[in-house]
Amino acid sequence: MGDAHGGRRRPALPCGVRLRLCLLEFAIDATQRRDGSVNRPLFSLLLDRRTAADPRPDAATGVSSRDVTVDASRGLWVRVFSPPPVPPSPTKPCPVIVYFHGGGFTLFSAASRPFDAHCRTLCAGVGAVVVSVDYRLAPEHKFPAAYEDGESVLRYLAITGLPDDVQAVDLSNCFLAGDSAGGNIAHHVAQRWTTKNPPPPDDNPVRLAGIILLLPYFGGEERTKAERAMEGVAPVVNLRRSDRWWKAFLPEGADRNHPAAHVTGDGAGPEPELNEAFPPAMVAVGGLDSLQDWDRRYARMLRQKGKAVRVVEFPDAIHAFYFFHRRHNAHFFTTSRKTSCFCI
C-alpha cells in the first residue's frame, strides 16, 4: 500500500474486515459488466441487503427514519433520519444534512444496510436531520441524472419541506455530504445550486452552510502517483473498476477529463467555476485510498479560489472504511462537529 514516500504497504485489517472486503469486491466484479452495466438482481443477492425505514426511535441512538417520495415519475425518494429531541430546547429546529451515498454511481441505495447505518450514526453523532437521497443510478441514468436528482431534493425542501411529523429543520443551515461517488455528487450539486440560486432571493429558504466530502470520487485521464503505487493492493477502488464506473456514468464518448470527473483545475481538465456563494468544505482523505491525490488536489483548488476548506487526514483509512470501522466513524463525526468551517 502506498505511504507518504510512495512505498507500498498493505493495511493491517482484522480478519472479519478482510472477509467483508473480499465479499464486497467479489460482488462488484461478479455483477459489473465491461460496458458498465450491472446485474442488479445478482448484486442484491450477493451483497446488497436493504433495511426498511422505521418511525420508532431505535434503542441504541434514539434515531427514527421514514421514506419520503420526492418525484414518483422518476422514482426519486429520500430517507429522512431524525435525532431524538435535545433538552432543554426540544422544539429548536435542527440543521439538515442532505446525504449522497457512494457506489461508483452504479451501486447501492439509500436503503442499503451500510448506508442506513452510516446515516443513522451521522444523525445521532451531530444532532442533525439527515436526508439520504436515493438518486438514479448509472448506466441506466448517466450524467447528469444524479446531479439533477440532488438539485430536485433541494428544491423539494425549499418548496414542500419535510412532513409535519419529522423534527423541524433550519433550511438556512443546510449541509451537503457524501462518500466516494456521493462526495462527487455533493460537490456538483453545491456548484449547480449556488450558481442558480445565489443568495438572495429571500424566498428561497435553502442556504448551503457547508459540504462534507468523505473520500470523494474525482479523477482524470492522468494516473496519479497514489493510483499507480496502490494498484493491486488498495481494496475496493482500482484502475479497472474505476474506469468502468466512469464509463458507466459519463456521457457516451467522454473521457475522464470530463468536468464531472476532473474538478481540480490543474491543467488537463477544465477550470472549475465556483460562485461566491459556494460553501465551506471539509474533505476527509484516506491514507490507504488510491483516490487521495485527487482529494488533496480538490482541496488545493478550493483554497486557490478563496474558499474555506479543511482537510481531515485518516492515515490508516481504506476506501469505504465507514462500512467496517465504528471507531473511524466516531472520530470523523466528532471532528466534523468541531471544525471551524462549520456550525452544525
Buried (B, 14 or more C-beta within 10 A) or exposed (E): BBEEEEEEEEBEBEEEBEEBBEEBBEBBEEBBEEEBBBEBEEBBEBBBEEBEBEEEBEEEBBBBBBBBEBEEEBEBBBBBBBBBBEEEEEEEBBBBBBBBBBBBBBBBBBBBBBBBBBBBBBBBBBBBBBBBBBBBBBBEBBBBBBBBBBBBBBBBBBEEEBEEEBBBBBBBBBBBBBBBBBBBBBBBBBBBBBEEBEEEEEEBBBBBBBBBBBBBBBBBEBEBEBBEBBBEBBBBBBBEBBEBBBBBBBEEEBEBBBBBBBBBBBEEBEEBEBBEBBBBBBBBBBBBBBBBBBBBBBBBBBEEBEBBBBBBEBEBBBBBBBBBBEEBBEBBBEBBBEBEBBEB
